[in-house]
Each structure stands twice: as structure tokens, then as C-alpha cells.
Amino acid sequence: MKYVKVKASKLLEGSEDIIKQVAKLVKTSKKPLVDLRKPLESIFRKKDIDFALSPIVHFRIKTPKGILILVNKKHADEAEEIIDEIAIGYEGKI
């Protein structure tokens, strides 16, 4: 599968917001949370993506709107989007 590289700031200029774009990427990639680095790097700069195994497996992505979090849905109280087992939302709101 080929991904088109677009800067996160460009995503915000489109008709869909950044969470919708990330949700679409997660859905089309059909990968588990731990394997999403490559697809995420197709739309964000590498230095803006942090992956951690502790205290729980999650991605933190710096965006113009704030820190976006991708985590297993069982660890999220409230998420703006849930795709399969992955919850997506902004830090402090998930």
C-alpha cells in the first residue's frame, strides 16, 4: 500500500480534520497499534511521532492542534474516534 506524504499542517487545510485523517489511515492500513509507525510517518514528520511501551503502549504525535494520542481502546475513557481496537484523541481528553 502506498501512502501520500502530507505535512500535518496541510491536513488541517483540507476538508477533513486531522483526527478523521488519522482514523482513515488506521482503518486502511489494517495494522495493530504497534505497527502503525510507517503509516503515520507517511503524513507526519518522524520527529513529531513518539512511541512508548510504558506505562501502556501508545503513540504521541505533535500536531498544530495539540498532542494526538493513539492507544488501545480499553485504556481510553473518552476518544474522539475508535477504529477496531485503537482509540484516537487529544491528550487530556482521552
C-alpha positions as CSV (number, residue, x, y, z in Angstrom):
1,M,0.0,0.0,0.0
2,K,1.4,3.4,-0.9
3,Y,0.8,6.5,1.2
4,V,0.9,10.1,0.1
5,K,3.2,12.2,2.2
6,V,1.5,15.3,3.5
7,K,2.6,17.6,6.3
8,A,0.2,17.7,9.4
9,S,-0.3,21.4,8.8
10,K,-1.6,20.6,5.3
11,L,-4.1,18.1,6.7
12,L,-5.8,20.9,8.6
13,E,-6.3,22.9,5.4
14,G,-8.3,20.1,3.9
15,S,-12.0,19.4,4.4
16,E,-11.4,16.7,7.0
17,D,-9.8,17.4,10.3
18,I,-6.6,15.7,11.5
19,I,-8.4,13.0,13.6
20,K,-10.5,12.0,10.7
21,Q,-7.4,11.7,8.5
22,V,-5.6,9.6,11.1
23,A,-8.7,7.4,11.6
24,K,-8.8,6.8,7.9
25,L,-5.1,5.9,7.8
26,V,-5.6,3.5,10.7
27,K,-8.6,1.9,9.0
28,T,-6.9,1.5,5.6
29,S,-3.6,0.2,7.0
30,K,-5.3,-2.6,8.9
31,K,-2.3,-2.8,11.2
32,P,-2.2,-3.3,15.0
33,L,-1.2,-0.3,17.1
34,V,2.5,-1.3,17.5
35,D,2.9,-1.4,13.7
36,L,1.5,2.0,12.8
37,R,4.8,3.9,12.8
38,K,5.3,3.6,9.0
39,P,1.8,4.6,8.0
40,L,1.9,7.5,10.5
41,E,5.3,8.6,9.1
42,S,3.6,9.0,5.7
43,I,1.6,12.0,7.0
44,F,3.7,13.3,10.0
45,R,7.4,14.1,10.4
46,K,9.4,11.4,12.2
47,K,10.4,13.8,14.9
48,D,6.8,14.6,15.7
49,I,5.9,10.9,16.4
50,D,6.8,9.3,19.8
51,F,6.1,5.6,20.6
52,A,6.2,4.3,24.1
53,L,5.6,0.9,25.7
54,S,5.3,2.2,29.3
55,P,3.1,2.7,31.1
56,I,0.9,1.5,28.2
57,V,1.5,1.1,24.5
58,H,0.8,4.4,22.8
59,F,1.8,6.9,20.2
60,R,2.1,10.6,20.9
61,I,2.0,12.9,17.8
62,K,2.7,16.6,17.9
63,T,0.1,18.5,15.7
64,P,-0.7,22.1,15.4
65,K,-3.9,21.5,17.5
66,G,-2.1,19.7,20.3
67,I,-0.7,16.2,21.2
68,L,-2.6,13.5,19.5
69,I,-2.7,10.1,21.3
70,L,-3.3,6.7,19.8
71,V,-3.9,4.0,22.4
72,N,-5.7,0.7,22.8
73,K,-9.4,1.4,23.4
74,K,-9.5,-0.4,26.7
75,H,-7.2,2.3,28.1
76,A,-9.2,5.3,26.9
77,D,-12.0,6.8,28.8
78,E,-13.2,9.1,26.0
79,A,-11.9,9.0,22.5
80,E,-12.9,11.2,19.5
81,E,-12.5,8.2,17.2
82,I,-12.3,4.4,17.8
83,I,-11.1,2.2,14.9
84,D,-11.2,-1.5,15.7
85,E,-9.1,-1.7,18.9
86,I,-7.4,1.8,18.5
87,A,-8.7,4.9,20.3
88,I,-7.6,8.3,18.9
89,G,-7.9,11.6,20.7
90,Y,-6.1,14.6,22.0
91,E,-4.0,14.4,25.2
92,G,-6.1,15.3,28.3
93,K,-9.3,14.3,26.5
94,I,-8.7,10.6,26.0
